[in-house]
Amino acid sequence: MNYLTYSYLLTPLHTGASAQAGNMMGIARESFNELPYLPSSSLRGKIRSVLEAKYPDEAGKFLGEKIKDEKQPTEGEVWLADATLLLFPVASFSHHYLWITCPLWLSRWNRWLKNDQLETLIQQWRTLLNNNTKKAIASVPGKQIYLQGAILSNNESNQEIETIPDHAACWDCFKEIPDGNGVLELKDKLVVLSNQDCASLVETGLQREVRIALKDNEKTASDGSFRSEEAIPSETVLFFPWGLKPNKDQKRTENVRKYLDQILNDRLQFGGLEGLGRGWTENKTVKVNSGEVNSTEENA
């Protein structure tokens, strides 16, 4: 049985990079496109700590036992994949802020949904954007859209924007995504861009902060105290697929399975810098089965 969990960022997420350059505390990025993501190891580690706190005996059997007392690790009953981008917030002079996505992110998403109508729509959008027929496909009202300095026009002389109709297949699929307590307004604030344009706006839209430690009793910086930190901004939506392996004795982990469904439909904190409130997410999990999506809450 496979599932899809949506994670809506309530606060910025610092995932931690495998390597750091200079004084930059970077974030985890995919190797071939440099897009930020939340590694499955971080997801698994957080979920393990929550499950072990409540059901320590069952958690090890469910997720796999660690190397302990010279015993070999064991295979678990669940697999978890990386959490990748689906919707990313960007500043807009004309509309305050908007969410962007692209055919790459949508196609990755639909690998698991297997929605034929959505697949056809994504292919249409990909063709329009790749052929430069349109600069964007959007649900945003108005004749102009500002995206962090870029201007997209949709007047009679320069029609760069294709409008997303109300009956488009994407809207039913988007209904399953947490709305951040009413903040997510895709019907008025969604912009689909080319893969390249989307990646460029993500890079400029990451949250970056400079931290300086001061010397005791002085207002001067300590040696080597200056550093910069990156984070995925709040209001971003990520998703990660996961599943339960077949042919396992479910009775021995019955409690932890039910608890996993509960925590993946609640708020969780991922990544580093937890003391600064980073990484709080609102989560919702849906079951993926032969192209049909059903809430685990409705099918429990």
N, C-alpha and C positions, 0 to 999 in steps of 0.2 A: 504494500500500500504506500503510495507516494503522496506528499503534501507540499504545499507552497505557503510559506510564511512571509507576510508583508511587515516590514519594520519602518514605521514613521518616526523620524528623528524629532523628539521634543526638545533636545538640547544638542549642541555640536558633538560630533563623534571623532575622537582621536584614536585611531586604530593601531598606531605604532608601526614603524617601518623595520624591515629586516636589516637595513643599513642606514647610517646617517652621514650626511655630508656637511663637514664643518660644524657650525653651531645650529644647524637646522634639525629640529625634531620632526622629521617627515612622517607621512602616513603610508600605510600599505597601498601599493599600486599594482595593477596588473602589468605583467612584464612586456606585453606586446603593444599596449595602447596607452599606458600610463594613467588609466582611469583609477580613481580610488575605489577601494572595496573593503569589505569586512571579512577577513579570512575565516574559513571554517574552523580552524584551530581555536580562534577566539570565541566563536559561537559555542563550540563544544566545551571549552573550558568553563565558560560561564554557566552553561546548562548543567554541566556535571556538578559544579559547586552548589547550585540551587537544589538539585535532586539529592545529592549526598546529605545535605543538611536535614532533609525530611525523611528520606528512605535510604540510609547508608548501605544496608545490605543488598537492596535491590538495584541501586544505582550502578554498582560495579558490574553486576551481571548484565544490565541493560546497555551500558555504554562500553563495556569491556574493562577488565581488570588491568590496573597498572602493574608495572614491574615492582614487586614488593617481596621482601624476605626471600630473595633469590628465585622467586617464582616467575615463570614466563607470562607475558601479557596475554590476555584472551580476547577473542573477537566479540564485539558487542552485537546488539540486536537492532541498532539504528545507524543510519548514515546521514551526514549533514554536508551540504555543499557550501561554497562561498556565498556571501550576500553581495549582490551587485546592484548597480544603479538602475532605477526605473524612471524616477522623476527627480529633477534637480531645480531648486529655486534660484532665480536670478533677479537682480534689481532691474526695475523698469521706470524711467522717468514719466512714462505715459500711464502706467497701470500699477505703480507702487512696486509690485513684484509679480513674477510669472513663474510657471513651471515649464521646463524644457525637457524634451526627450528626443529620441532619434530612432530610425529603423533598426539599428544594431541592438539597442536596449529592448525595444519592443519584440524583436525576433527572438532574443534570448528568453524573454518572458513567455512568449507563445510556444516555445519548445515544450513547455510543461503544461500549458493550458490546452494546446492542440485544438484551438478554435479555428475552424476553416474560414469563417467569415472575417475574423480578425486577420488571419494570414493574407487573405486577398486584399484587405485594406492596407496592410503594411507594405505589400508589394506595389500597390498603386502609389502610395506615398514615396516609396523608395525611387520609383521611376521618375516621378515629378521632380524630386530633389536632385537626383543624379544627372538628369538632363537639363538642369537649370531652368526648367519650365517655371518653377516657383522657388522662392527663397525660403518659404515656410508654409506649413499647414497649421492653422490655428483656430481656436474657438474664441479668440479675444475680440471684443467689439471695438469699433473705431477704424478710422482711415489710416492710422499710423501706429506702429508698435516700436517702442524703444527697448533695446536689450543691451544694457551696460554700454551705452554709447552708439551702438549700431541702430540704424533706422530702417524699418521695413514699411513700405508704403502700399496702400491698397486703394488708390484713387483711379479715376478713369484713364489717366495717362501712364500710370505705372502700377500695374497689378502684380505685386510680388507675393501675395498671400492667398492661399487656397483656404476657404472656410470649411471647417469640419461640420457636417450636417448633424442635426439632432438625432437622426436615426442611425448614425454610424455605429458599427459593431463594437467599437472600443468602449463606448459608454457603459454597456452592461458589464463588461469585464472590470472596468474601473470602480464599479460599485462595491466590490469586495475590499477595496483598499481603505485602511483607517483614514479618517478625515482630519485628525489632529484637533479634535473638539470643534469642528466646523470651519477650520482654517482652509482646508483643501477645497478649492472651488474650481475644479477643472473645466466645468462647462463654460466658464468665463475667462480662464487663465492658463490654458494649455497651448503650448507652441511646439510643434514638431519641426526639427531642423535636420540638416544633413549630419552624418556622423562626424565629419570634420569640424563643422561649426559648433556642434554640441560639445565636443571635446575641448575646443578652445574656450568656450564660456565656462565650462567646469573649472578649468585651470585658473581663470581669473576670478571665479566665484568662490573658491575655497577660502575658508576663514583662516587668517594668519595673525598671530599675536607675537609681540616681542616681550620677553620677560627678563628683568634685571634684578639681581640680588644686591642689596646695599650693604656696605660695611657697618659694623656695629657703631652706633652713636655718630655716624657720619652720613651725609647725603651724597656719597660717591659710590660708584659701582665697585664691587669686589672683582678681583682678577678672575677672568674666565667665567664671569657670571652671566654674560649676555647670551641669550639664545632665542631663536624663533621657533614657534610651534604652528603646525598646520592642523586643520580639522575640517571634516565634512560639515557643512552648516546645518542648523536646525531646519526643519520643514522638508528635508530630503526624504525620499521614499526609496528603500532598498527592498529586495526580495531574495529569499533563499529557499531552494528545494531541499527536502529531506524525506526520508522514508524508513519504513520498518522492513526488516529482512524476513523473507518467508521461511516456513518450516522451523519456527522457533517455539519453544514452550512458553506461551504467553502468560500462563498462570503464575509462573515464578516471578514475573515482573509486572503483574497486573496493576498494582498500586502506582508504581512509578510511571507506567504508560498513561494512566488517567491524569496524573499530576503534570506530566509533560504537556498534554493537551491544554491544561489549565494555564500554565505559565506562558505558553506560546500564544495565548489569547489575552494577555495581560501586559503590564509594563515591566520591562527589564532594562538593566544597565549594562552596556557592552563597552569594550575597549579600555583604554587607560584614562588616567586623570580623573578617577571617580570622585576624589575629594573636591574637585572643582565642579562637580555636577555634570561632567561630560558623559555622553553616551546613553542618555535616557531615551527609550523607545516605546512607542505604542505598537503592539503587535496584534496581528490577526492571522489565523491559519485556516486555509481551505484545503479540502481534499481534491486531489487531481485524479480523475478516473475516466479514461476513454474520451477525453475532450470535454467532459462535463465537470463543472466546478461547484462543489457544495461545501458550505461551512461545516467545520468539524463540530461546532456547537449545535448545529441542527441535526447532525447524524450521530451524536454521541450515544 
